[in-house]
Amino acid sequence: MAKTPAERKRDQRERDKLSEEERQAKLLSRKIVTELYHNDDAALKRVMQRCDIEEEQDLISRLIRGADRMTDQQLADHIRLS
């Protein structure tokens, strides 16, 4: 059920009162920490530059969402390394 404008505004005011840490805690599902090899890091930086994206997390989120929209066959073809 869609929220009314008044309900959305009330939710926004509640969110605005939260500290940054509290806001992140409500939004984040989990935190992934990964180590990158030099070639992978270089590829990440090239893709970020090509897409004009400044934050690694932004690019990774977009890649995840793009992969999620692919069919099973498209995804299998995309991640095939050989």
C-alpha positions as CSV (number, residue, x, y, z in Angstrom):
1,M,0.0,0.0,0.0
2,A,1.4,3.4,-1.0
3,K,2.2,5.9,1.7
4,T,0.5,9.3,1.7
5,P,2.6,12.4,1.3
6,A,2.2,13.1,5.0
7,E,3.4,9.7,5.9
8,R,6.5,10.0,3.6
9,K,7.3,13.4,5.1
10,R,7.0,12.0,8.7
11,D,9.3,9.2,7.8
12,Q,11.8,11.6,6.2
13,R,11.8,13.7,9.4
14,E,12.5,10.6,11.5
15,R,15.4,9.7,9.2
16,D,16.8,13.2,9.4
17,K,17.0,13.0,13.2
18,L,19.1,9.8,13.0
19,S,22.9,10.0,13.2
20,E,24.9,8.9,10.2
21,E,25.8,5.7,12.0
22,E,22.1,4.9,12.8
23,R,21.1,5.7,9.3
24,Q,23.7,3.3,7.9
25,A,22.7,0.6,10.3
26,K,19.1,0.9,9.1
27,L,20.0,0.8,5.4
28,L,22.8,-1.7,5.3
29,S,22.1,-5.4,4.9
30,R,25.7,-6.4,5.3
31,K,29.3,-5.3,4.7
32,I,31.5,-7.1,2.2
33,V,35.3,-6.7,2.5
34,T,37.4,-8.1,-0.3
35,E,41.0,-8.1,-1.4
36,L,41.8,-7.2,-5.0
37,Y,44.7,-8.4,-7.1
38,H,46.5,-5.6,-9.0
39,N,44.9,-6.5,-12.3
40,D,41.4,-6.6,-10.8
41,D,42.0,-3.2,-9.1
42,A,43.2,-1.7,-12.4
43,A,40.2,-3.1,-14.2
44,L,37.9,-1.7,-11.5
45,K,39.5,1.8,-11.9
46,R,39.2,1.6,-15.7
47,V,35.5,0.8,-15.6
48,M,34.9,3.5,-13.0
49,Q,36.7,6.0,-15.3
50,R,34.8,4.8,-18.4
51,C,31.5,5.2,-16.6
52,D,32.4,8.4,-14.8
53,I,31.7,6.8,-11.4
54,E,33.7,8.0,-8.5
55,E,32.7,5.6,-5.7
56,E,33.6,1.9,-5.9
57,Q,30.5,1.0,-4.0
58,D,28.3,2.8,-6.6
59,L,29.9,0.8,-9.5
60,I,29.6,-2.5,-7.6
61,S,25.9,-1.8,-6.7
62,R,25.2,-1.0,-10.4
63,L,26.9,-4.2,-11.6
64,I,25.0,-6.3,-9.1
65,R,21.7,-4.8,-10.1
66,G,22.5,-5.2,-13.8
67,A,23.5,-8.8,-13.3
68,D,20.3,-9.4,-11.4
69,R,18.2,-8.2,-14.3
70,M,19.9,-10.6,-16.7
71,T,18.4,-13.9,-17.7
72,D,20.1,-17.0,-16.4
73,Q,21.7,-17.6,-19.8
74,Q,22.9,-14.0,-20.2
75,L,24.4,-14.2,-16.7
76,A,26.1,-17.5,-17.5
77,D,27.5,-16.1,-20.8
78,H,28.7,-12.9,-19.1
79,I,30.6,-14.6,-16.2
80,R,32.2,-17.3,-18.4
81,L,35.9,-16.7,-18.1
82,S,37.1,-18.9,-21.0
